[in-house]
């Protein structure tokens, strides 16, 4: 093909002077090429995703909330505008609950009986009678608060107090643990770990990493209610379960740096980082995100995994060449799923650099970094020479089990290195 013919094909042939249209040729995007370099240069255009359309399900009869003049059950909601009470127990799906083998309850009293606590205590745990539907003072809160510094600000750790934690543990064990997560989710999922999250990305040409900003606090109360509704619970039960598993910070919570900015993500009711139910609810809230991103990655010939708020993609050379199209699509999906990307933590790591995924080196195969191996080797050597009590700087109550666990982790990644560390461990005099 000559240069003139190439230019005609690129910009379109002019109409023939005889008045006959030239023979049609396939559009550039419809042509196939053996190599990317064979494709003619295309003008850059912004890629947009089509709206996600879910398959239509069988139409179900929608039950509206019934208003009745007398309380239909204890602690039913009262409508001040109408002077009636709301009955929100008629729209549950008992068949779906039975399918997942979940406990069935509708009213607050039935929920309290399932939790084996008095109804008044359930109302107290959810701040049912507070004007703001939340704690008005730090001393009234059912969480203890701790600000944890991070690179670009602060993170609020909200640890539930004993009574609330007991209720949350029961919700986690008997409800949330029965629901399967997406296969791409590896964080806080039984049978998965940082190692299983890293394995699909071993030996790849390029690794692309995204980080979700304020992952837990971005999951708001309405989203948690929707999760429990999706499981089959009626509105009333879903509202009470959501209130037991979300947090609303008190107005007098001290600021970590004297400004209001660190508090902004935590002002609406949200998932607390520190509650036993938050990891499972966060994974369920990201289920649609995982579905869309795994499908997008598959269409580009790449692999995708997620460990909590860490999103990882990896693929061959063809995937590396398509990143200028792929990355904007990922950000569109994340934004449409009501999450936010931390742009400062986005990374594109080629295989001529050290590629790490959730702390695991994946350049050729899953491995431990040399720095971490040398650090643990030095600790074990000093334990042999000076005694283990001199190396327990973090005051671990069971230092022997702590070291043994670190060695077992390294054995998963590199059996040879793990065996060398195990030989040192066996020489320590405890």
N, C-alpha and C positions, 0 to 999 in steps of 0.2 A: 504493500500500500504506500503510495507516495505521500509527500507532505500535504499537497493540495487536497487529496482524497481524505486524509485524516482530518483536516480542518473542516471540510464539508460535512463529514460524519459527526464531528463534535458539535458544530453550531447549527446543523440542519441544512440540507441541500436546498438551494433556491428553486422555485418552480421552473419547469422546463418552458422554453420560449414557445414551443409548439402548442402550449396550452394544456398539455397532459401532465398530470401530477407525477412526480418521480415515484418509483417503487418504494413502498413503505418499508422501513427498517425498524427493528425492535428498539424500544426506548433503552437508554443506557442502564437503568436500574433493572431491566428485565433480561439483559444479556448476562451470560456466564463467562467467567474468566478463570483460567487455570491459576493465575497468580494475581496478587493484589497490584503488583507493579504493572500488569497489562491493562488495568482499568484506566480509561482516559480521565484526566483531572475534572472534578465536578465542583461547581460553585457551592460554597458552604451554606448550609441552611439550618436553621434551628429545628431540632427534632422535637416533636410533640407527641405525647402519648394519647391514644384514644381512651375515652372513659371506660373504666372496667365495668363490664356488664355480667352480672351473675345469672346463671340459668334460672328460669322461672320455675318456682315450685308450685305444687298444688295449692290452689287458693284455700285459705282457711278463714273461717268466720271470725271477724274481729269483735271482741267483746269490749264494749266501752265500760269505763268505770261507773259503777252504779252509785247513785246518791240516795241515801235513806235517812229518814228523820231521826232514827234512834241508832245508837252505836251497834254495828253488826258484830263486833268483837272488841275485846279490851285493847286500848291504845290505838283505836282506829283514828284516822286523820279526820279533822274537823274543818269544814269549809266556812270561813267567816263570812264570805260573800253571800252564800246561799243559806247558811244556817243548818246545813245537812252534813251527814258523815259520809265518807267515801269507803265503799267496799271494793278493795283491790285484790281480792283473793280468787276471782273467778276466771282468770286468764292463764293459769298454769298449764303445764303439759305433763301429766302424770306418766304417760307412755314414754316420753323422752327421759324422764327421771329414772324410770324403771330400766330403760335400755342401758343407761350408764351406771345403774345400781347405786343411785344416790338417795340419801334420806329424803323423805317427803314431809313437808310441813308448809302451811300457808299463813297462819296467823302468828302474831308475836308470841302468844302463849305457847303454841306448838313449838316454835323455835326455842323458847326458853326451856321447855321440857326436854327438847333434844340436847341442849347444852347442859342440862341438869343444874340450872340456876333459877332462882326466883324471877318472876317477871319484872319486879321492881329493879332488880340488879341489872337485868338486860337493858332497861330504860336508862339506868345510871351509866352503864358502859357506853351507850350511844349518845349521851347528853340529850335525851329525848325532851326534857323539860326546860332546857336552856333556851333563852331567847334567840341566840345566834346559832343554835343547833351545833354548838361546839364548845370547847372549854373557854371560859371567860378569864381564866387565870392559869398561870403555869402550875400552881399547886393543885388545881382541879383537873389537870390534864391526865390522861391515862397513858401518856408516853413520857419518857425522859429524853431530853434534847441535848445534842452535842454537835457543835460545829466542827467539821473536819476540814482543815485547809487543803486546797488543791492548787494546781498550777495557775489557774486563772480566776480564783475566787474561793468560795467555800461550799461545802456540801453538808446538808443537815442530816444527821443520823437520828432517827426517831425509834427508840427501843420501847416496845410496849411493856407496861407494868404487869405484875404476875396475873391478876384476874383476867385482863384483856388477852394476855398471851395464851392463857389456857383455852379461851374460846377460839382464838385464831389457830392454835395448834389442832383443835378438833376440826375446824373448817378445812384446814390444809389436808389432814390425814383422811378424812371421810368424804370430802367433796372434791377438792381441787386435784388431789393425787390420782383420782379415778379418771381424769380427763386426759387423753393422749395429746402431746404437744406435736408441733410440726417436726418432721425429721431433720430439718436444718437447724433446729434449736438445740444447743448443747449445754447452755448454762443452767445449773440447778435442775437438771433432768436426770432421773435415775438411769444408771448405765452409761452416762455421758460425762465427759470431763474436758479440761483444756487440751488433753492429748487427743481425744476423739475429734475435737473441734479443729485441730491442726492437721490431722492426717490427710484429709482430702486435698490439702494445698502443698503437699510435699513434692519436690522435683518439678515445679512449674516455672515457666518462663517469667511470669510476672505475678505479683501479689498486690491486690488493691484493698486498702483498709479504710473503713469509715467508722466514725464514732457518733452515737446518738447523744445529744446534749440533754442533761436532766431527764434521764430515761424514766425513772420511777415517778418523779413529780409531774411529768407530762401526761401520765395516765390519771385522768380526773374521775370524779365521783360518777358522772353519767356513764362513762365508759365501763366502769366496774359493774354498775347496775345492769348494763346491757349484756355483760358476760354472764351474769347469773340468770338473766332472762333467757339467754340463748341456751343455757343448760336445761331449761324447762320450768324454772321457778316463777311463781306469780309475781306481780308487781310488789305486793306487800312484803313478801319474803325476800325478794331481790333487794329492796331498799334497806331492809334491816341487815342483811348480810353485807351489803356494800358499806354501811355505816360502821359495822364491826371491823372492816378490813381497810378502811381509809382513815386519814388523819386531817384534822383542821387545827392549825397552830393557834395558840392564844394570842391575844392582842399585845400582851406585855412581854412577849418573848424577846430577850435582849438581842440586839444586832451584833454580829461578830466584829464589824469594823466601824460601827457607828452610823452606817447608812442603811437605807431601806432596800437597796438593790438586791442583796442576797436573799431577802425574804420573798421577793416577788413570785418565784416559781411555786412557793409553798402556801400562798395565801388562799387559793381555792382548795377545796377538799381533794386529796390526792392519795396515791399509794405511798406509804411511809417506807423509807429505806431502813430496814431493821426489823420489820414485822415478818414472821414466818410465812405469811400468805402472799407477800408482795412478789417474790420471784415467779411463782406460778401464775399469778394474775397478770404480771407484766408479760410473760411469755404468751399467755392467751390473748392479750390485747395486741400483740405483734403477730398473731397467726396470719392475718391477711397480708401483712407486710412480708412475712416469710414466703407465702404462696407466690406473691407477685415477683419478689426479687429472685427466688429460685427459678421461676419460669423465664425471667429476663436473662439470667445467667446462662441457663440451658440454651436459649436461642443464640447466644454469642459463643457457645462452646466452652463455657467456663463453669467452675464449681462455686457454690455459695454455702457459707455456714454463718451462724450467729451465736455468740456467747454473751448473753445479757445485752449490753449496749454496744458490743464490738461486732461489726459486720465485716466479713472477709470474702473476697472474690479472688480467684486465681485461674490462670489459663495459659494456653500456648502463645506462640508468636502472633498468630492471627488475632487473638484477643488483645494483645498489647497494641496492635495497630488500630484497633477499633475503640480505644479508650476515650477519644475525643467525642464520640457519640454515646458511648456506654455510660460514662460518669454523669452527664446531665440527665439521662433517663433515670438513673438510680436516685438522684436528688429529687426529681419530680415525684417518684413513687413515695419516697420517704416523707416529703412534704404533704402529699395527698393523703397519707395515712396518719397525719397529725403528729408526726415526730419532727425533730429538728436535727440537722447535721452540725456537728462541731467541726467547722472548716479547718481549724488549726490542727486537728488530729488526722486529717485525711492524708493517706500515704500511698504512693505508687512505688513498689520495691521490685526491681529487676533481679534476675538471678546472679548478676555480678556483684550484688550487695548481700549483706546478711539479711535473710528473710526470716522474720519471727512472727508467729501467730499465737496469741495468748501465752507468751513467754516461751514458746517452743520453736527451736530453729528448724526450718523446713526446706533449706536449700536443695539437699539431695534426698534426705529422709528425715523423719522426726529425730531430733537430737537435743541435747542440753548445751547451752552456751559454755564455752571454755571458761569464761569468767566465773559463772556460777559453780561449775565443777571444781575449779581451783579453790574457791572460797570454802566449799563444804569439805574438800580434802584437807585444807589447812586446819579447819575446826577439829576434824577427827584426829589429825596428827597431834595437835596440841592437847586434845583429851588424853591421848596415850602418854604424852610426855609430862604434862602438868596436872592432869586430873580433870574430869568432866565438869566439876563445879566451877573451874576457872573460865569455862567457855559459855556457860549459861547466862549470857548477859541480859537476856529478855526475861529471865526468871520463869521459865516454863516449869509447871508443876511436875511434869513427867518428861524430863529432857531426853531420856533414853528412847522413849517412843517417838518423840519429836524428830530425833535424828534418823531413827529407823524408817519413819514415814518419808522423809526426804530422799533416803537411799532407794526406797521402793519406787518412788516417783521417777528417779533417774533410771532405774532398771527398766521401766516401761519404754523409755526413750532410747537408751543405749545400754544393752545388757552387759557389754564388756566393761564400760566405765562403772556401771552399777556394781559389778562383781568386785572390782578393785576397791571401791569404797566399802563394800561389805566386809572385805578382809581386814581393812583398818578398823572398822567398827567392832569386829570380834576380838580385837586386842585391847579394847578399853576395859579398865578395871572399875566397875561400878560399885 
